[in-house]
Amino acid sequence: MRAAIVIVLALVSGPALAAPDARTLRYDLRAGDHLVYRIIVTREVRSADESLRTRLTFDAHVVATAERDGLLRVGFQRDRTSAEVLSHRDRGRDRTAEERPRFAQRLARRPSWSAEGNAVGRDGWGWLPWSAVRETGGEVVPSLRELPALPRDAVDARARWQGDDDLGVVFRLAGVETRGSESCARVEGSDERGGLASGEPGASIRFWHCDSGLVARLEAEARYLAPPGQQIHEQVEIEHVERRRGESLRAWLGDPAVRRGALASLLASDLPPDGVDGSELHALLAADDAALQRQVLAVLHRHRLTAPSPARLAELQRSGDPGVRALSARLAAPAAVPDPRLAALARTVREGGLVPDWRCGEDAGWPSRALSAQRFPGHVPGDLRRRMTTPGFEGRRYVVHVPEEYRGDEPFPLLIALGGGPGRSTQTAQAASEAARSRGVLIVYPEAYGYWWEPTPTASVPALVREVLALFNVDPDRVSLTGSSNGGTGAFLYATLWTHRLAAAAPLMGAGTAMFEREPPALANLARLPMLFVHGADDQVIPARATLDTVAAIRRVAKDAPLEHEILKGRGHDLFLGTDDGRTFAFVEGRRRDPFPRDVILHTRSLDFARAYWLEVIEKDGGMAEVAAAIADGAIRITTRRVRRVRLLLRRELVPPGPLVVHVNGKEAWRGDVGEDCRLLQESWRAAADPFLAHSFAVDVPVPR
């Protein structure tokens, strides 16, 4: 599980070139342009016993559908045209002929195309996140595009710059050479450590930007490690074939080779479609293609265009695809009228301001209505590569899956998915992409950079959850957690650390308590959390006994905990989000957290994870601190062990304003009036990124000695 990708950048040598003068590299691209490319991806996967070498070819179409403020709305569609097994050797024997039908069968389970959209400047930099899931898997292809990012300033041979890929490539202007009839700047990506030329893990990229204002060719090569014990060698070639100018959106929507890319561009744009109306999009719904129907319905929904007829929507709501059903139901529903007062409150708090004249105590039901009134910016649908901005974790990679029906004006459920192996976000998102596509759930895939239970990822994941809650319209009562293998172990641990954030958890083939024998997790915290444990009966990496022992351990501490577990016959270490036959999605769907429980249990070794709902430990002795608290009849009764001081984070949903008495270990520890501080309520909402975890009154209560 410790295997990790290692990217070392190698300089690819080439012929002697003219020394370049300072150049400003830009794309000659305008609305109505249609670019055609050919992509070839050659991949070799090696392990101790076997090697498999394959080659995939794609036709790629890039269309610029609109322009505003110097940004082009660009759509990309890449269609697979051929796939072949070049060689396959297993334990020294040639198995190429036997592998070809198996390879074709595996490909048949995946889409033969990919599409994405973005807002792109003439320097090639995307203003929106790029997709982590492309026309083929792997770590390299998602970082390569037909319009690679160019240096933002003029460069000469001394300049160095980084692109917007995830490979950490540092580029330089290597020289100027002639390709055909054009003068082209040759750009190479490398670092000084080398490695690729000697067969070690590493990567290199080079491309030629020509006087035509386009990249004529891009070449990339990489070697990297992947579990279990595999080395992958990838080579990618992108060749420009043709440029067409002055085409129209109407023509692109009528062309199967480019319509998915055009629709992806519309989904990435805040501009309404130019030159077509809703009725022209409605015609595309007649295709027997659920993915295309979802794209069309998403464009109608996002841009609030004319919906199809009630009869057509009723037909679509009987589709076998859940995404088609969900989108058509949204289009059929009457438009909600938001409460402008609550919407203004939510926006002001989210942006860091305060609303001093807001009477926070006038309505105990305000959090749910405020959530429904929130308006977040729309995000490109798909599996998007992003980086954290939280201080201390800046730059950590993650991927977020945005469903096609997400528009930013309705709170969506969120699933946190921790990857297996080294816990890489791109790999985890790619494996789950097809299963996630029609689920209507926001999914965040963090990056472990190692084991999930190590200190840095353990601290970074809750920070990332707060970041995602602030970026997206998430229903904080519908946040769930899952993970596989390394990630399944992490999901089990995190469920014990911040149960109050979760509606459910589903660890898959994790090590559970077996990983934490020296310092067992706080199993008592799981007393009210719905959990599903799944394991393969034939798992040779983490035996199924790990799950059985973990479930038994939780039952000993919390016999009524809402646990389920499945040991699947005939399955090994192959259960991931996307290969678990839908068990995880089915389990978490519809689960809701109770944000205001009257009874709370909190066990913790660390003050970094010392909160459960409205109770917080702020001073403790060594070892595991234990607290149980209950609200009833105008009083709070608390029992503690190894605790010196607790903090109560209260609001009117828990206790009404007025007198309150607090008993700790059978003794009166505090008596007074519970007030309401509206400013505190707003500040704590912003800090937690969750209105249900906000409080309008706080009191520190010492434990009597």
Secondary structure in CASP SS format (residue, H / E / C, confidence):
PFRMAT SS
TARGET T0000
AUTHOR 0000-0000-0000
METHOD secondary structure of the structure
MODEL  1
M C 1.00
R C 1.00
A C 1.00
A C 1.00
I C 1.00
V C 1.00
I C 1.00
V C 1.00
L E 1.00
A C 1.00
L C 1.00
V C 1.00
S C 1.00
G C 1.00
P C 1.00
A C 1.00
L C 1.00
A E 1.00
A C 1.00
P C 1.00
D C 1.00
A C 1.00
R E 1.00
T C 1.00
L C 1.00
R C 1.00
Y C 1.00
D C 1.00
L C 1.00
R C 1.00
A C 1.00
G C 1.00
D C 1.00
H E 1.00
L E 1.00
V E 1.00
Y E 1.00
R E 1.00
I E 1.00
I E 1.00
V E 1.00
T E 1.00
R E 1.00
E E 1.00
V E 1.00
R E 1.00
S C 1.00
A C 1.00
D C 1.00
E E 1.00
S E 1.00
L E 1.00
R E 1.00
T E 1.00
R E 1.00
L E 1.00
T E 1.00
F E 1.00
D E 1.00
A E 1.00
H E 1.00
V E 1.00
V E 1.00
A E 1.00
T E 1.00
A E 1.00
E E 1.00
R E 1.00
D C 1.00
G C 1.00
L E 1.00
L E 1.00
R E 1.00
V E 1.00
G E 1.00
F E 1.00
Q E 1.00
R E 1.00
D E 1.00
R E 1.00
T E 1.00
S E 1.00
A E 1.00
E E 1.00
V E 1.00
L E 1.00
S E 1.00
H E 1.00
R E 1.00
D E 1.00
R C 1.00
G C 1.00
R E 1.00
D E 1.00
R C 1.00
T H 1.00
A H 1.00
E H 1.00
E H 1.00
R H 1.00
P H 1.00
R H 1.00
F H 1.00
A H 1.00
Q H 1.00
R H 1.00
L H 1.00
A H 1.00
R C 1.00
R C 1.00
P C 1.00
S C 1.00
W E 1.00
S E 1.00
A E 1.00
E E 1.00
G E 1.00
N E 1.00
A E 1.00
V E 1.00
G C 1.00
R C 1.00
D C 1.00
G C 1.00
W C 1.00
G E 1.00
W C 1.00
L C 1.00
P C 1.00
W C 1.00
S E 1.00
A C 1.00
V C 1.00
R C 1.00
E C 1.00
T C 1.00
G C 1.00
G C 1.00
E C 1.00
V C 1.00
V H 1.00
P H 1.00
S H 1.00
L C 1.00
R C 1.00
E C 1.00
L C 1.00
P C 1.00
A C 1.00
L C 1.00
P C 1.00
R C 1.00
D C 1.00
A C 1.00
V E 1.00
D C 1.00
A C 1.00
R C 1.00
A C 1.00
R C 1.00
W E 1.00
Q E 1.00
G C 1.00
D C 1.00
D C 1.00
D C 1.00
L C 1.00
G C 1.00
V C 1.00
V E 1.00
F E 1.00
R E 1.00
L E 1.00
A E 1.00
G E 1.00
V E 1.00
E E 1.00
T E 1.00
R E 1.00
G C 1.00
S C 1.00
E E 1.00
S E 1.00
C E 1.00
A E 1.00
R E 1.00
V E 1.00
E E 1.00
G E 1.00
S E 1.00
D C 1.00
E C 1.00
R C 1.00
G C 1.00
G C 1.00
L H 1.00
A H 1.00
S H 1.00
G C 1.00
E C 1.00
P C 1.00
G E 1.00
A E 1.00
S E 1.00
I E 1.00
R E 1.00
F E 1.00
W E 1.00
H E 1.00
C E 1.00
D C 1.00
S C 1.00
G C 1.00
L C 1.00
V E 1.00
A E 1.00
R E 1.00
L E 1.00
E E 1.00
A E 1.00
E E 1.00
A E 1.00
R E 1.00
Y E 1.00
L E 1.00
A E 1.00
P C 1.00
P C 1.00
G C 1.00
Q E 1.00
Q E 1.00
I E 1.00
H E 1.00
E E 1.00
Q E 1.00
V E 1.00
E E 1.00
I E 1.00
E E 1.00
H E 1.00
V E 1.00
E E 1.00
R E 1.00
R E 1.00
R C 1.00
G C 1.00
E C 1.00
S C 1.00
L H 1.00
R H 1.00
A H 1.00
W H 1.00
L H 1.00
G C 1.00
D C 1.00
P C 1.00
A C 1.00
V C 1.00
R H 1.00
R H 1.00
G H 1.00
A H 1.00
L H 1.00
A H 1.00
S H 1.00
L H 1.00
L H 1.00
A C 1.00
S C 1.00
D C 1.00
L C 1.00
P C 1.00
P C 1.00
D C 1.00
G C 1.00
V C 1.00
D C 1.00
G H 1.00
S H 1.00
E H 1.00
L H 1.00
H H 1.00
A H 1.00
L H 1.00
L H 1.00
A H 1.00
A C 1.00
D C 1.00
D C 1.00
A H 1.00
A H 1.00
L H 1.00
Q H 1.00
R H 1.00
Q H 1.00
V H 1.00
L H 1.00
A H 1.00
V H 1.00
L H 1.00
H H 1.00
R H 1.00
H C 1.00
R C 1.00
L C 1.00
T C 1.00
A C 1.00
P C 1.00
S C 1.00
P H 1.00
A H 1.00
R H 1.00
L H 1.00
A H 1.00
E H 1.00
L H 1.00
Q C 1.00
R C 1.00
S C 1.00
G C 1.00
D C 1.00
P H 1.00
G H 1.00
V H 1.00
R H 1.00
A H 1.00
L H 1.00
S H 1.00
A H 1.00
R H 1.00
L H 1.00
A H 1.00
A C 1.00
P C 1.00
A C 1.00
A C 1.00
V C 1.00
P C 1.00
D C 1.00
P H 1.00
R H 1.00
L H 1.00
A H 1.00
A H 1.00
L H 1.00
A H 1.00
R H 1.00
T H 1.00
V H 1.00
R H 1.00
E C 1.00
G C 1.00
G C 1.00
L C 1.00
V C 1.00
P C 1.00
D C 1.00
W C 1.00
R C 1.00
C C 1.00
G C 1.00
E C 1.00
D C 1.00
A C 1.00
G C 1.00
W H 1.00
P H 1.00
S H 1.00
R H 1.00
A H 1.00
L H 1.00
S H 1.00
A H 1.00
Q C 1.00
R C 1.00
F C 1.00
P C 1.00
G C 1.00
H C 1.00
V C 1.00
P C 1.00
G E 1.00
D E 1.00
L E 1.00
R E 1.00
R E 1.00
R E 1.00
M C 1.00
T C 1.00
T C 1.00
P C 1.00
G C 1.00
F C 1.00
E C 1.00
G C 1.00
R C 1.00
R E 1.00
Y E 1.00
V E 1.00
V E 1.00
H E 1.00
V E 1.00
P C 1.00
E C 1.00
E C 1.00
Y C 1.00
R C 1.00
G C 1.00
D C 1.00
E C 1.00
P C 1.00
F E 1.00
P E 1.00
L E 1.00
L E 1.00
I E 1.00
A E 1.00
L E 1.00
G C 1.00
G C 1.00
G C 1.00
P C 1.00
G C 1.00
R C 1.00
S H 1.00
T H 1.00
Q H 1.00
T H 1.00
A H 1.00
Q H 1.00
A H 1.00
A H 1.00
S H 1.00
E H 1.00
A H 1.00
A H 1.00
R C 1.00
S C 1.00
R C 1.00
G C 1.00
V C 1.00
L E 1.00
I E 1.00
V E 1.00
Y E 1.00
P C 1.00
E C 1.00
A C 1.00
Y C 1.00
G C 1.00
Y C 1.00
W C 1.00
W C 1.00
E C 1.00
P H 1.00
T H 1.00
P H 1.00
T H 1.00
A H 1.00
S H 1.00
V H 1.00
P H 1.00
A H 1.00
L H 1.00
V H 1.00
R H 1.00
E H 1.00
V H 1.00
L H 1.00
A H 1.00
L H 1.00
F C 1.00
N C 1.00
V E 1.00
D E 1.00
P E 1.00
D E 1.00
R E 1.00
V E 1.00
S E 1.00
L E 1.00
T E 1.00
G E 1.00
S E 1.00
S C 1.00
N H 1.00
G H 1.00
G H 1.00
T H 1.00
G H 1.00
A H 1.00
F H 1.00
L H 1.00
Y H 1.00
A H 1.00
T H 1.00
L H 1.00
W C 1.00
T H 1.00
H H 1.00
R H 1.00
L C 1.00
A C 1.00
A E 1.00
A E 1.00
A E 1.00
P E 1.00
L E 1.00
M C 1.00
G C 1.00
A C 1.00
G H 1.00
T H 1.00
A H 1.00
M H 1.00
F H 1.00
E C 1.00
R C 1.00
E C 1.00
P C 1.00
P C 1.00
A C 1.00
L H 1.00
A H 1.00
N H 1.00
L H 1.00
A C 1.00
R C 1.00
L C 1.00
P C 1.00
M E 1.00
L E 1.00
F E 1.00
V E 1.00
H E 1.00
G E 1.00
A C 1.00
D C 1.00
D C 1.00
Q C 1.00
V C 1.00
I C 1.00
P C 1.00
A C 1.00
R H 1.00
A H 1.00
T H 1.00
L H 1.00
D H 1.00
T H 1.00
V H 1.00
A H 1.00
A H 1.00
I H 1.00
R H 1.00
R H 1.00
V H 1.00
A C 1.00
K C 1.00
D C 1.00
A C 1.00
P C 1.00
L E 1.00
E E 1.00
H E 1.00
E E 1.00
I E 1.00
L E 1.00
K C 1.00
G C 1.00
R C 1.00
G C 1.00
H C 1.00
D C 1.00
L C 1.00
F C 1.00
L C 1.00
G C 1.00
T C 1.00
D C 1.00
D C 1.00
G C 1.00
R H 1.00
T H 1.00
F H 1.00
A H 1.00
F H 1.00
V H 1.00
E C 1.00
G C 1.00
R C 1.00
R C 1.00
R C 1.00
D C 1.00
P C 1.00
F C 1.00
P C 1.00
R C 1.00
D E 1.00
V E 1.00
I E 1.00
L E 1.00
H E 1.00
T E 1.00
R C 1.00
S C 1.00
L H 1.00
D H 1.00
F H 1.00
A C 1.00
R E 1.00
A E 1.00
Y C 1.00
W C 1.00
L E 1.00
E E 1.00
V E 1.00
I E 1.00
E E 1.00
K E 1.00
D C 1.00
G C 1.00
G C 1.00
M C 1.00
A E 1.00
E E 1.00
V E 1.00
A E 1.00
A E 1.00
A E 1.00
I E 1.00
A E 1.00
D C 1.00
G C 1.00
A E 1.00
I E 1.00
R E 1.00
I E 1.00
T E 1.00
T E 1.00
R E 1.00
R C 1.00
V E 1.00
R E 1.00
R E 1.00
V E 1.00
R E 1.00
L E 1.00
L E 1.00
L E 1.00
R C 1.00
R C 1.00
E C 1.00
L C 1.00
V C 1.00
P C 1.00
P C 1.00
G E 1.00
P E 1.00
L E 1.00
V E 1.00
V E 1.00
H E 1.00
V E 1.00
N C 1.00
G C 1.00
K E 1.00
E E 1.00
A E 1.00
W E 1.00
R E 1.00
G E 1.00
D E 1.00
V E 1.00
G C 1.00
E C 1.00
D C 1.00
C H 1.00
R H 1.00
L H 1.00
L H 1.00
Q H 1.00
E H 1.00
S H 1.00
W H 1.00
R H 1.00
A H 1.00
A H 1.00
A C 1.00
D C 1.00
P H 1.00
F H 1.00
L H 1.00
A C 1.00
H C 1.00
S C 1.00
F E 1.00
A E 1.00
V E 1.00
D E 1.00
V E 1.00
P E 1.00
V C 1.00
P C 1.00
R C 1.00
END
